[in-house]
């Protein structure tokens, strides 16, 4: 990586100048005032509104949503790179509390809309101006069976800042303060994770054990937080009438419990043929009988440990995007011409990577922790995919757009696939091809299979939590059992990795999100296989259209142009078959 050169940082000043910007307080007051006025104007009257009045109500909600998204988005993004900054944390909490308090004035609208008869709804939707908001209104309608009284809904909204959201904040800020030490050198959360990719096995072992050791030291607090998050969710699920812990997430994703169960079980049935087989081969390539848990992502001995400068990484990704679709390239290019990406790891910055677009009809921001490894290049491709996906949906409307996790990961995983295939096509030797294929199969297993093992961990933990708090020891047991089942006999899973579940942030801030990665990976694998076969005419344009409709279209409609049906069990197997295909290629090259 280019040394001593300042890497790009995002600039949030288009929202607010900083934590002391007076406009923040003005917008908080404006939001509260407009929410109160909205309630005074429409509460108890939704059923009596004519088309013009109803349309005006929707536009008022849209304006309120814009103010809230700008406030909440800035507070969240600002704190993400300043998790140890007391002022940033205080602003995040103040904004959350203010939005929650004022938002109670808006709860009535969805409840009253859901009391409309089918005939009343049909009459409103006959107006083409209102029909534009159909995806938003349909989303309101699907929650009808699970709604509570207005008073209870208001209480849940107000209490969230001191219950579920508060525990998530405590978890994230606590994790950001953890300090790891290897060979006398201190590392933050992002840096220690990268150390597990070190070519030296001894260094990987030290970093892997250090992550587990530090996690163990903090396990009482983290387990307590997790127990509270699970209990908070269980109380609300029970009040609303959701059958399973995963059901509320499934409703948000607009998939049935049965579809998710089909996905999870199909993946579990493929543990042995894909994950077990791969790790046995990787142990052979590493020259050992078994690999340690922290060696799962280890580079191969003959792998080129090339370091990419930021400029090289950007070129590699953009070239691959352009080769697939010049239209996609044009969308992607803008992210590097504007201050929309925060690139380098630093103290107080959240680890990992993400794309966040608080305002649907404006550009998103990308967060990375780039240190110049090949995996960082693929992470850039992944998050840039999210960014392009967001840009392609900006015309859908502020209220209509939502985040369906199942399709949210499609563009990102597809972006990774484009860059990987470009790297593979440009490989100069058999060893480089082996390295690339091993890396890709490894990543696909992490995405499609390991995330389902996470899903089974979550499911068991939430189910057992109904009977009382789970101890650290019990959570460790469940974790180790699920990891052993998914990774197989060629990976050592023991007490030195028992606490790693504490590092999986999605368990805390987005329960049951993890299966969406596997869902998306199978979708992308199926789509990419069709691209390789060349059986779909105008594939690139159809793909971009699919991305523009992921949040507003039905699954059967958006996948129909590709002949895919996610409701079928065969669909999931088809997605997993591409991983097996790459694994077959890898085994053949190794044998040769």
HELIX and SHEET records of a PDB file:
HELIX    1   1 UNK A   12  UNK A   14  5                                   3    
HELIX    2   2 UNK A   22  UNK A   42  1                                  21    
HELIX    3   3 UNK A   46  UNK A   48  5                                   3    
HELIX    4   4 UNK A   51  UNK A   80  1                                  30    
HELIX    5   5 UNK A   86  UNK A  103  1                                  18    
HELIX    6   6 UNK A  104  UNK A  106  5                                   3    
HELIX    7   7 UNK A  107  UNK A  113  1                                   7    
HELIX    8   8 UNK A  118  UNK A  125  1                                   8    
HELIX    9   9 UNK A  128  UNK A  131  1                                   4    
HELIX   10  10 UNK A  134  UNK A  142  1                                   9    
HELIX   11  11 UNK A  144  UNK A  146  5                                   3    
HELIX   12  12 UNK A  150  UNK A  159  1                                  10    
HELIX   13  13 UNK A  160  UNK A  162  5                                   3    
HELIX   14  14 UNK A  164  UNK A  176  1                                  13    
HELIX   15  15 UNK A  189  UNK A  195  1                                   7    
HELIX   16  16 UNK A  201  UNK A  217  1                                  17    
HELIX   17  17 UNK A  219  UNK A  240  1                                  22    
HELIX   18  18 UNK A  247  UNK A  253  1                                   7    
HELIX   19  19 UNK A  257  UNK A  269  1                                  13    
HELIX   20  20 UNK A  271  UNK A  276  3                                   6    
HELIX   21  21 UNK A  277  UNK A  286  1                                  10    
HELIX   22  22 UNK A  293  UNK A  295  5                                   3    
HELIX   23  23 UNK A  310  UNK A  324  1                                  15    
HELIX   24  24 UNK A  326  UNK A  337  1                                  12    
HELIX   25  25 UNK A  374  UNK A  391  1                                  18    
HELIX   26  26 UNK A  405  UNK A  408  1                                   4    
HELIX   27  27 UNK A  410  UNK A  425  1                                  16    
HELIX   28  28 UNK A  430  UNK A  444  1                                  15    
HELIX   29  29 UNK A  445  UNK A  450  3                                   6    
HELIX   30  30 UNK A  451  UNK A  465  1                                  15    
HELIX   31  31 UNK A  472  UNK A  487  1                                  16    
HELIX   32  32 UNK A  495  UNK A  497  5                                   3    
HELIX   33  33 UNK A  500  UNK A  503  5                                   4    
HELIX   34  34 UNK A  506  UNK A  509  1                                   4    
HELIX   35  35 UNK A  515  UNK A  533  1                                  19    
HELIX   36  36 UNK A  539  UNK A  549  1                                  11    
HELIX   37  37 UNK A  555  UNK A  560  1                                   6    
HELIX   38  38 UNK A  569  UNK A  591  1                                  23    
SHEET    1   A 2 UNK A 180  UNK A 182  0                                        
SHEET    2   A 2 UNK A 185  UNK A 187 -1                                        
SHEET    1   B 2 UNK A 291  UNK A 292  0                                        
SHEET    2   B 2 UNK A 491  UNK A 492  1                                        
SHEET    1   C 3 UNK A 341  UNK A 342  0                                        
SHEET    2   C 3 UNK A 365  UNK A 367  1                                        
SHEET    3   C 3 UNK A 354  UNK A 356 -1                                        
END                                                                             
